[in-house]
Amino acid sequence: MGVKIFGDPLPSIPWEERPTGAQNIVWRSKRNPVIPRDAIPCSNSIFNSAVVPFGDAFAGVFRVDDTGRQMQLHVGHSKDGVAWELDPERISFQAESAEVGTFIYGYDPRVVWLEDRYYVTWCNGYHGPTIGVAYTHDFETFYQLENAFLPFNRNGVLFPRKINGRYAMLSRPSDNGHTPFGDIFYSESPDMQFWGHHRHVFGTANGWQSTKVGAGPIPIETSEGWLLIYHGVLTSCNGFVYSAGAALLDLDEPWRVIARARRYFMSPQAPYENIGDVPNVVFPCAALCDAATGRLALYYGGADTVVALAFGYVGDLIDYIFEDPLT
Protein backbone atom coordinates (compact mmCIF):
# COMPACT_ATOMS: atom_id res chain seq x y z
CA MET A 1 0.00 0.00 0.00
CA GLY A 2 1.39 3.39 -1.01
CA VAL A 3 0.70 5.56 2.02
CA LYS A 4 1.44 9.27 2.17
CA ILE A 5 2.31 10.57 5.64
CA PHE A 6 1.62 14.21 6.37
CA GLY A 7 4.40 15.52 8.57
CA ASP A 8 8.01 16.48 8.70
CA PRO A 9 10.95 14.24 7.85
CA LEU A 10 12.63 13.11 11.07
CA PRO A 11 15.67 11.12 9.98
CA SER A 12 17.23 11.32 13.46
CA ILE A 13 14.57 9.32 15.30
CA PRO A 14 15.83 6.28 17.20
CA TRP A 15 15.97 3.29 14.92
CA GLU A 16 17.01 -0.35 14.85
CA GLU A 17 16.53 -2.56 11.83
CA ARG A 18 14.14 -5.47 12.05
CA PRO A 19 15.98 -8.49 13.50
CA THR A 20 16.61 -11.29 11.06
CA GLY A 21 13.71 -13.70 11.03
CA ALA A 22 11.39 -11.44 13.03
CA GLN A 23 7.78 -11.76 11.87
CA ASN A 24 5.98 -9.27 14.10
CA ILE A 25 4.66 -5.93 12.81
CA VAL A 26 6.80 -4.10 15.37
CA TRP A 27 9.99 -5.16 17.09
CA ARG A 28 11.41 -4.22 20.48
CA SER A 29 14.61 -2.27 21.00
CA LYS A 30 17.62 -4.35 22.01
CA ARG A 31 18.32 -1.61 24.57
CA ASN A 32 15.04 -1.96 26.44
CA PRO A 33 14.10 -0.69 28.87
CA VAL A 34 15.49 2.62 27.65
CA ILE A 35 14.58 4.35 30.92
CA PRO A 36 14.87 2.25 34.09
CA ARG A 37 12.63 2.72 37.09
CA ASP A 38 15.39 4.39 39.15
CA ALA A 39 16.79 6.89 36.63
CA ILE A 40 16.52 9.73 39.17
CA PRO A 41 16.96 9.52 42.95
CA CYS A 42 13.30 10.20 43.79
CA SER A 43 11.76 7.64 41.43
CA ASN A 44 10.07 4.38 42.30
CA SER A 45 9.09 3.95 38.64
CA ILE A 46 9.11 5.88 35.33
CA PHE A 47 6.62 4.88 32.63
CA ASN A 48 3.74 5.95 30.36
CA SER A 49 5.60 9.01 29.08
CA ALA A 50 5.58 11.25 25.99
CA VAL A 51 8.45 12.26 23.67
CA VAL A 52 8.68 14.81 20.82
CA PRO A 53 11.40 16.24 18.58
CA PHE A 54 12.83 19.43 20.10
CA GLY A 55 15.35 21.45 18.12
CA ASP A 56 17.97 19.02 16.86
CA ALA A 57 17.31 16.62 19.74
CA PHE A 58 14.34 15.32 21.75
CA ALA A 59 12.38 16.35 24.83
CA GLY A 60 9.54 14.84 26.77
CA VAL A 61 7.28 14.82 29.78
CA PHE A 62 7.62 11.73 31.92
CA ARG A 63 5.43 10.05 34.48
CA VAL A 64 7.46 9.53 37.63
CA ASP A 65 5.92 7.80 40.61
CA ASP A 66 8.19 8.85 43.46
CA THR A 67 9.30 6.83 46.46
CA GLY A 68 6.34 8.22 48.38
CA ARG A 69 4.21 6.75 45.54
CA GLN A 70 2.99 10.16 44.48
CA MET A 71 2.31 10.49 40.74
CA GLN A 72 4.40 13.32 39.29
CA LEU A 73 5.40 14.80 35.91
CA HIS A 74 9.05 15.52 35.07
CA VAL A 75 10.84 16.98 32.04
CA GLY A 76 13.44 14.95 30.16
CA HIS A 77 15.95 15.68 27.39
CA SER A 78 17.87 13.42 25.04
CA LYS A 79 20.24 13.88 22.12
CA ASP A 80 19.33 10.58 20.49
CA GLY A 81 15.92 9.67 21.92
CA VAL A 82 17.38 6.71 23.81
CA ALA A 83 19.72 8.05 26.51
CA TRP A 84 17.70 10.42 28.69
CA GLU A 85 18.42 12.98 31.38
CA LEU A 86 15.42 13.67 33.58
CA ASP A 87 14.99 16.72 35.77
CA PRO A 88 14.91 15.46 39.39
CA GLU A 89 12.31 18.11 40.26
CA ARG A 90 8.75 17.76 39.04
CA ILE A 91 7.19 20.30 36.68
CA SER A 92 5.77 23.34 38.46
CA PHE A 93 2.91 24.60 36.29
CA GLN A 94 2.08 28.30 36.10
CA ALA A 95 -1.69 28.80 36.19
CA GLU A 96 -3.92 31.86 36.30
CA SER A 97 -6.32 29.99 38.59
CA ALA A 98 -4.85 28.83 41.89
CA GLU A 99 -7.68 26.31 42.19
CA VAL A 100 -6.90 24.65 38.88
CA GLY A 101 -3.15 25.02 39.36
CA THR A 102 -3.03 23.32 42.75
CA PHE A 103 -1.12 20.12 42.00
CA ILE A 104 -2.68 16.96 43.45
CA TYR A 105 -1.27 14.38 41.07
CA GLY A 106 -0.43 14.00 37.40
CA TYR A 107 0.18 10.97 35.23
CA ASP A 108 0.24 9.45 31.73
CA PRO A 109 1.15 12.61 29.74
CA ARG A 110 1.01 13.17 26.00
CA VAL A 111 2.84 15.94 24.15
CA VAL A 112 2.17 17.42 20.70
CA TRP A 113 3.58 20.29 18.62
CA LEU A 114 0.50 22.26 17.59
CA GLU A 115 0.69 25.54 15.66
CA ASP A 116 3.40 27.46 17.58
CA ARG A 117 3.91 25.59 20.84
CA TYR A 118 4.03 22.24 22.57
CA TYR A 119 0.84 21.21 24.33
CA VAL A 120 0.84 18.73 27.18
CA THR A 121 -2.21 16.76 28.26
CA TRP A 122 -2.25 14.45 31.25
CA CYS A 123 -4.50 12.83 33.81
CA ASN A 124 -4.83 15.63 36.36
CA GLY A 125 -6.18 15.43 39.87
CA TYR A 126 -9.14 17.76 40.39
CA HIS A 127 -11.79 16.13 42.59
CA GLY A 128 -10.92 12.97 40.74
CA PRO A 129 -9.05 12.29 37.49
CA THR A 130 -9.65 14.66 34.60
CA ILE A 131 -7.68 15.97 31.60
CA GLY A 132 -5.13 18.66 32.41
CA VAL A 133 -3.90 20.91 29.60
CA ALA A 134 -0.77 23.08 29.48
CA TYR A 135 1.64 24.47 26.93
CA THR A 136 5.34 25.26 26.75
CA HIS A 137 7.71 26.79 24.25
CA ASP A 138 10.97 25.63 25.81
CA PHE A 139 10.29 22.70 28.19
CA GLU A 140 11.32 24.97 31.03
CA THR A 141 8.18 27.02 31.73
CA PHE A 142 4.77 25.38 31.51
CA TYR A 143 1.52 27.38 31.44
CA GLN A 144 -1.50 25.48 32.67
CA LEU A 145 -4.93 26.10 31.13
CA GLU A 146 -8.33 25.08 32.39
CA ASN A 147 -8.99 21.36 32.72
CA ALA A 148 -10.61 20.11 29.53
CA PHE A 149 -13.38 18.07 31.13
CA LEU A 150 -15.19 17.33 34.35
CA PRO A 151 -14.03 14.33 36.33
CA PHE A 152 -13.85 11.52 35.57
CA ASN A 153 -11.71 11.20 32.44
CA ARG A 154 -8.38 9.81 31.30
CA ASN A 155 -6.20 9.40 28.19
CA GLY A 156 -6.60 12.88 26.73
CA VAL A 157 -4.84 12.91 23.35
CA LEU A 158 -4.78 16.00 21.12
CA PHE A 159 -4.69 15.86 17.33
CA PRO A 160 -1.62 17.57 15.78
CA ARG A 161 -3.68 20.14 13.87
CA LYS A 162 -7.08 21.79 13.96
CA ILE A 163 -9.90 19.85 12.31
CA ASN A 164 -12.55 21.95 10.61
CA GLY A 165 -11.12 25.02 12.35
CA ARG A 166 -11.24 23.57 15.88
CA TYR A 167 -8.83 21.89 18.25
CA ALA A 168 -9.61 18.21 18.63
CA MET A 169 -9.01 15.69 21.40
CA LEU A 170 -9.68 12.03 22.15
CA SER A 171 -10.40 10.93 25.71
CA ARG A 172 -11.88 8.11 27.75
CA PRO A 173 -14.59 8.99 30.28
CA SER A 174 -14.06 6.80 33.31
CA ASP A 175 -14.63 6.63 37.05
CA ASN A 176 -12.58 7.42 40.14
CA GLY A 177 -10.84 4.05 40.37
CA HIS A 178 -8.88 1.61 38.23
CA THR A 179 -11.65 1.78 35.66
CA PRO A 180 -13.14 -1.59 34.66
CA PHE A 181 -14.77 -0.04 31.57
CA GLY A 182 -14.17 2.68 28.97
CA ASP A 183 -14.71 3.76 25.36
CA ILE A 184 -12.89 6.38 23.28
CA PHE A 185 -14.68 9.69 22.63
CA TYR A 186 -13.90 12.71 20.43
CA SER A 187 -14.32 16.38 21.49
CA GLU A 188 -13.68 19.77 19.88
CA SER A 189 -12.78 23.24 21.16
CA PRO A 190 -12.58 26.69 19.56
CA ASP A 191 -10.00 27.94 22.07
CA MET A 192 -8.43 24.98 23.96
CA GLN A 193 -10.55 25.82 27.01
CA PHE A 194 -14.22 25.11 26.22
CA TRP A 195 -14.82 21.62 24.90
CA GLY A 196 -17.92 20.16 23.25
CA HIS A 197 -19.23 18.42 20.11
CA HIS A 198 -18.63 15.12 21.89
CA ARG A 199 -18.82 12.05 19.69
CA HIS A 200 -18.35 8.35 20.38
CA VAL A 201 -15.42 6.88 18.41
CA PHE A 202 -15.32 3.22 19.40
CA GLY A 203 -15.65 0.93 22.36
CA THR A 204 -14.59 -2.50 23.46
CA ALA A 205 -14.57 -5.66 21.35
CA ASN A 206 -13.96 -9.32 21.98
CA GLY A 207 -10.70 -10.75 23.27
CA TRP A 208 -7.70 -8.57 24.06
CA GLN A 209 -9.78 -5.33 24.12
CA SER A 210 -12.91 -6.61 25.85
CA THR A 211 -12.65 -4.57 29.09
CA LYS A 212 -11.70 -1.04 27.95
CA VAL A 213 -9.82 0.90 25.29
CA GLY A 214 -7.92 4.21 25.37
CA ALA A 215 -6.10 6.42 22.89
CA GLY A 216 -2.30 6.20 22.91
CA PRO A 217 0.15 8.43 21.00
CA ILE A 218 -0.79 11.54 19.03
CA PRO A 219 -2.66 10.36 15.90
CA ILE A 220 -0.57 10.26 12.72
CA GLU A 221 -2.10 11.88 9.63
CA THR A 222 -1.89 9.74 6.50
CA SER A 223 -3.57 9.57 3.12
CA GLU A 224 -5.59 6.61 4.45
CA GLY A 225 -6.86 8.47 7.53
CA TRP A 226 -5.66 9.23 11.04
CA LEU A 227 -3.59 6.29 12.27
CA LEU A 228 -4.54 5.79 15.91
CA ILE A 229 -2.44 3.52 18.08
CA TYR A 230 -4.38 2.64 21.21
CA HIS A 231 -4.35 0.31 24.18
CA GLY A 232 -6.91 -2.38 24.82
CA VAL A 233 -7.45 -4.25 28.05
CA LEU A 234 -8.47 -7.82 28.79
CA THR A 235 -9.53 -8.92 32.27
CA SER A 236 -7.78 -12.21 32.92
CA CYS A 237 -7.90 -14.45 35.97
CA ASN A 238 -4.70 -12.66 37.04
CA GLY A 239 -5.96 -9.11 36.48
CA PHE A 240 -5.83 -6.61 33.63
CA VAL A 241 -3.67 -7.25 30.54
CA TYR A 242 -2.82 -4.17 28.41
CA SER A 243 -1.95 -4.62 24.73
CA ALA A 244 -1.56 -2.27 21.74
CA GLY A 245 -3.76 -2.09 18.67
CA ALA A 246 -4.35 0.20 15.70
CA ALA A 247 -7.24 1.84 13.89
CA LEU A 248 -7.82 4.35 11.08
CA LEU A 249 -10.12 7.33 11.64
CA ASP A 250 -11.65 9.63 9.03
CA LEU A 251 -9.55 12.75 8.43
CA ASP A 252 -12.48 15.20 8.54
CA GLU A 253 -14.74 13.37 10.98
CA PRO A 254 -12.36 11.45 13.26
CA TRP A 255 -15.21 9.89 15.24
CA ARG A 256 -15.92 7.80 12.14
CA VAL A 257 -13.83 4.62 12.07
CA ILE A 258 -12.55 3.58 8.65
CA ALA A 259 -11.08 0.30 9.86
CA ARG A 260 -9.79 -1.26 13.06
CA ALA A 261 -7.54 -4.27 13.47
CA ARG A 262 -9.12 -7.28 15.12
CA ARG A 263 -5.81 -8.43 16.60
CA TYR A 264 -3.33 -6.56 18.76
CA PHE A 265 0.05 -5.85 17.19
CA MET A 266 1.91 -5.92 20.50
CA SER A 267 1.18 -7.54 23.85
CA PRO A 268 3.13 -7.92 27.11
CA GLN A 269 5.61 -10.72 26.45
CA ALA A 270 9.05 -9.38 27.43
CA PRO A 271 10.13 -9.66 31.10
CA TYR A 272 10.01 -5.87 31.64
CA GLU A 273 6.39 -5.92 30.40
CA ASN A 274 5.32 -8.95 32.44
CA ILE A 275 7.08 -8.16 35.72
CA GLY A 276 6.78 -4.87 37.56
CA ASP A 277 4.51 -2.84 39.80
CA VAL A 278 1.55 -3.69 37.53
CA PRO A 279 2.32 -6.89 35.61
CA ASN A 280 1.35 -7.52 31.99
CA VAL A 281 1.20 -3.98 30.62
CA VAL A 282 2.16 -2.50 27.24
CA PHE A 283 0.97 1.13 27.30
CA PRO A 284 1.93 3.26 24.24
CA CYS A 285 2.04 7.04 24.82
CA ALA A 286 4.28 8.51 22.09
CA ALA A 287 5.30 7.80 18.51
CA LEU A 288 8.04 9.50 16.50
CA CYS A 289 7.41 9.20 12.77
CA ASP A 290 9.75 10.01 9.90
CA ALA A 291 7.28 11.07 7.21
CA ALA A 292 9.84 10.56 4.46
CA THR A 293 10.39 6.85 5.16
CA GLY A 294 7.42 5.81 7.32
CA ARG A 295 9.73 4.65 10.08
CA LEU A 296 8.09 4.67 13.50
CA ALA A 297 9.65 4.73 16.98
CA LEU A 298 7.03 3.84 19.58
CA TYR A 299 7.53 4.70 23.26
CA TYR A 300 5.53 2.70 25.75
CA GLY A 301 5.32 1.92 29.44
CA GLY A 302 6.24 -1.58 30.55
CA ALA A 303 4.48 -3.09 33.58
CA ASP A 304 3.86 0.42 34.99
CA THR A 305 7.55 0.48 35.88
CA VAL A 306 9.86 1.39 32.95
CA VAL A 307 9.88 3.11 29.54
CA ALA A 308 10.56 0.91 26.52
CA LEU A 309 10.88 1.44 22.78
CA ALA A 310 9.70 -0.46 19.72
CA PHE A 311 10.07 0.10 15.98
CA GLY A 312 8.01 -0.43 12.86
CA TYR A 313 6.62 1.19 9.72
CA VAL A 314 3.42 3.18 9.38
CA GLY A 315 2.57 1.44 6.12
CA ASP A 316 2.91 -1.99 7.72
CA LEU A 317 0.54 -1.01 10.53
CA ILE A 318 -2.04 0.25 8.04
CA ASP A 319 -1.74 -2.96 6.00
CA TYR A 320 -2.17 -4.90 9.26
CA ILE A 321 -5.43 -3.07 10.00
CA PHE A 322 -6.91 -3.97 6.60
CA GLU A 323 -5.65 -7.55 6.56
CA ASP A 324 -7.93 -8.63 9.42
CA PRO A 325 -10.31 -5.83 10.41
CA LEU A 326 -13.11 -5.95 12.93
CA THR A 327 -16.43 -6.49 11.22
N, C-alpha and C positions, 0 to 999 in steps of 0.2 A: 504494500500500500504506500503510495506516494503522499506523505503527510507534510504539509507546510506548518511550521511552528512560528507563531508571531511573538517575537521577542528579540533580545540582543544576543549576538554571539558571545559565548563565555568559554573561550578555549582553556582557561586556567582552572576550571572546576576540578575537584579531586576526581581521579579516574584510575581504574585498574581494568585491564582487559579481561574478558570472560575466561575463566579457567578452562583448560583443555578438557573436553568431555562433559562440561556442565550443560545441563538441559533446561534449567529453570529460566524463567523470564528475567529475573534479576538475580544477581549474585552478590554475596557478602564480601566486604573488605577483608583482606588478610590481616589488617591491622586492628580489627575490632577487639574490644570496644575502643573507639577513638577517644572517648572521654571517660575515664574511670570514675567510680563513685566518690573517690576521695581526692579529686583534683585540686581542691582548695581546703584549707584547714577546717573551715566551718561545716563542710558538707558531709551528710550521711549518704546522699545519693544525688546524681545529676542525670536528668533524663527528660524526654518529651520537650525538646527545645528547638528553636527556629534559627536558621542561618540564611544570610543574604550576601550577595556581592557588595563590597564597600570599598570604593576607590579601586586600587589595584590589588586588593586583598579581600578578606571576608570578615564579617561581624555577625553577632547574633545575640539573642536574648535566651537565657538558659534557665530552666527550672532547677532550682537547688533546694532540696529538703535538708535543712540544717540538722545539727546534732541535737537540737531541741525538738526536732521533727516539725518545725514550722516551714511552710511552703513559701519560698522566696523566688524572686526573679533577679538574675545577675547578668551583666554584660560580659561578652567574650569577644576576643579578636584572634585572628589567625592569618598567617601569610599564605597558607596552602589549603586551608579548609579541613585539615586533619589534625595538626598540632595546635592546640588552643591554649590561650592564656585567659583565665577568667578573673574578673574583678572580685576580690574577696568580700567586698561590701555590696549589699543588695542595692538595686535601683531605688532612688528616692525620687518619686514622681512630683512634679510641680503641678498643682491643680488650683483653679480659681475657687472651687468649692472645698472648704475644709472637710465637709461631710463626705463628699465623694472621694477626696484625696486621702482620707484616713486609711492607712494600709492595715488590713486584717490578714489577708493571705493572697497569694497570686501563684497560678500554676498553668502549665501547658500553653506557653505563648506561641503565637505565629507572628511573622514579620513580613511586610510587603513594601516594596517601593511603589508609591502611587502618586502620580503627578510630580510633586517637587519635594517629597519627604518620605521618610520611612514611618509607616504606621505599625503599631504593635497592638495586637488583641490578645487577651488572656482570660482565664477564669478568675474573676475578681470577687473577693469577699465583700458583699454588701447585704446584710441580712439574709445570707445564703449566697450560693454561687451564681454569678451573672457574668456578662461579657464586659470587661474593662477595655477601654480604648485610649491610646496615647499616640503621640508622634515624636519623632526626633529627627534632627538633621545631621547629627554628629556622633550618636551613640554615647554622648556624655550627659546631655540635658534632655530630659523626657517630660513632655507636657501632657498631662492627663486631661481627657475630655469627659463628658458625661458617660456613665455606663450606657451601653446600647439598649439593654433590655431589663425588664424586671427579673428578679429571681423567679424561677430557677432556670439556669441555662448554662451550657458549656459548649466548647469546640466552636468558638467564633472565628470564622475564616473569611477574610476580605478577598474580593476579586481584585486583580491587578490593574483594572481600569474601570471607569464608569460604564454602566450599561444603560442605554437609553437616557443618558444625561444624569444618572443617579449612581451614587455609591451603592455597592451591593455586598451582601454578606450571607454566608451560610452559618447555621447554628443548630444546636440540638437542645430544645427544651427538655428539662429534666426534673429532678426533685432535689431534696437537700442531702441525699445520701449517695452511696455508691450505686447509681441508678440502674435498676434492673429492667430498663426499657429505654426507648429513644429512637426517634426518626430525625432525618435531616430536613430543615426548613430554609427557605430563602427569604431575605428581607431587603428593602431598599431605603435609602436616605438621601434627601437633597443636600444635607450639610454635615453629615457624619455625627449628628447629635440626635435627630428625631428619626426614628425608624418605623417603617410600616410596609404596606403592600406585601404582607406575609403570604408565602405560598409553600405548600408541601412539595418536597422534592422526591424523596423516597424513604421507605421504611425497611423493616427487617424482611428477611427471606429465610428459606430453609437452610439448615446446616450451619456453616461457620459464622453466619451473620443473623442468627435466629433470635438473639436477645436484644441487641441494639446496634446502631450504626452511627458514625460521626465523621464529619469532614476532617481531612488531614492537612496536607500542604496546601499552599496557595494554588488554585486551579491554573492549569497551563492552557493557554489559548492556541488552538490548532485549527486547521482547515476542516477538520472533522467534528469540531465542537470543543467545549471546555473539557479537558482531561482532568477528572477528579480522582485523586487517590484518597481512599478513606479507610477507616478501620471498621471491622465488624466483630461482633462478640458472640461467642457460643457459651452457654452455661453447661459446664461438664459436671461430673460427679465430684470433681476436685476444684470447682470454682470457675470463674470466668477465664476464657481463652480469647485473646485479642489477635486477629490476623489482619492482613492488608489486602484490599481489593481495589478495583478500578471501574469507573463509569465515564460515559460521555454525556455532557449536558448541552442543550441548545445554546448557541452563542447569544441570541437576542432574548430568549426566554429561558434562563438557566434552570427554572423549576421543571422544565420538560426534559425528560430523560430520553436520549437517543438510543442508548444501549448500555447494558451493565453486565459485567462478567458474572457468570454463575459461580465460578470457583475463585478462591483467593489466589493471589500470585505470590504471597509470602506468609508464612505462619511461624510461630515460635518453635524452632528446632535446634538452634545453637545453644550451648550451655548458658551464655550470658542472656539469652531470651527465656530460658526455662527456669533458671535459678536466680533468685533475687528477692527483694522485698515483696514484690507481687509476681509470683511465678507465671510463666506462659503468656508473655505480653510482647507483641510487636506493635508499636504505636508510632506511625509516621507523622511528622510535624513540619518537615521542610524538604523541598526538592530544588536543586540547582539544575537548570537545563541550558545546554548550549544549543541555541536555536539553529545554528549552522549545521550541526551534525546529528542532533537529536539525542545526544548523550545526556544521561540523567544520573545525578548523584542524590540519593535519597537518605535523609537523616531520620533516624527513628529511635525511640526509647526502647531499651531492652529490660524486661522484667521490672519496670519502674525503679531502675537502679543505675543504668549506664546509658550513654549515647553511642549508637552504632551507625554504620554507613553501608549502603548497598548501591549497586550500579545497574544500569540497564539502558534501554533505548525507548524513547517515546513511541516510535512507530511500532515496536514490538508489543508494547502494552496495549495500543489501540487494536492491533491485530488480535491480541489475546481476548479483548472484549468481544469482538465480533465472531471469533471462532466458536465460542460456547456461551451465548448470552442468556440471561434470564428471559423466560417467556411469560 
